[in-house]
Amino acid sequence: MTEKIFDKLRSLQDVLAKKIELEREINDIPKTLVKLEELLLRLKKEFIDLSLKHDAAKLREGELKNLLFQAESAREKAEKHMDSTNTLREYENLDKEIHDASEKESQCRKEIKQTDQEIRSLNNEITQKKELIDQQEEELTQANVRNESELAERKKLLAELEASEKEITKDMDEELLFKFERIVKKKGGNGIVSIKNGVCSSCHMILPAQFANMVRGGKEIVACPYCSSILFYEESDDSGEDYFDNDTAGSLSDLEDLDEEEFEEEFEDDDEKMADFNE
C-alpha cells in the first residue's frame, strides 16, 4: 500500500518541481522589462533636460543679440556726435562711450558665438537622444511581444502540469498532500527521499535504528525528524544491513527504544526537527 503511495508521491514530486520552476519563470519574465523601462525613462529624462538647456541657451542667445544691438546703436550714436563736439571734455566722454560700447559689442559677439556652439552641440545631443529613445521604445515593444508569447507558453505548460497533478492526487489523503507540497516547495522539489544505511539522503543525518526499521517496515508514511522529507527504505550497497548500534547512531541513539508515539512526543516542540509531518 505504501509503495503505491510512494510511487504517486515521486510522480507528484516531479510535477511539483516543474511547477515551481515554471511559476518562478512566470514571475521572472516581467522583470526582464524593468531594466528596459528604466533605461527608457532615463533617456526621456535626459532628453527633457537637454531640451530645457537648449531652450535656455536660445533665450540667452536672444538676450545677447539684443544687448549687441544696443551696444552697436550706442557706439554709432556716439560716433555721429564726435564730429559735432566742441569741447575736449565732450570729446573724451564720447570717446569713452565709443570704447565701452565697442568692448560690449566684442563681449556680446564672443558670448553669442559660444552660445551658438552650445546650441549646435545640444541639437546634436537631442537628435542622438531621440534616436536612442526611438530604438529603446522599439526594443521594449518587441520585448513585450516576446514576453507575452513566453508567458502564454509557460501558462499552457503550467495548466498541463496542474491537470497531471490533479490526476495523480485524486483519492490521496488531503492532509498528506498539503504537507508534502509544502515540503517540496520549501526544499525546491525534494520531498521524498531514501533512507540508506540509516542515513537520510536529504539532510544526511544519522537516524536511530528503530526509526530506520520503522521506515523499512513500510507500514506507514514516515518523515525525517530533521528535514521533514518523506522517507522510503533503500537497501544498502554493501551488506544490506541498515541497523546501527548506539555509538553509530550518534545523538539520536537514545531514541532507539521509543515507540512511534513517544518518538513524536520527543520532537513535538521542535519545528525544525518534526516540521510538517509530525506537528
Order of alpha helices (4+ residues) and beta strands (2+ residues): alpha-alpha-alpha-alpha-beta-beta-alpha-beta-beta-alpha-alpha-alpha
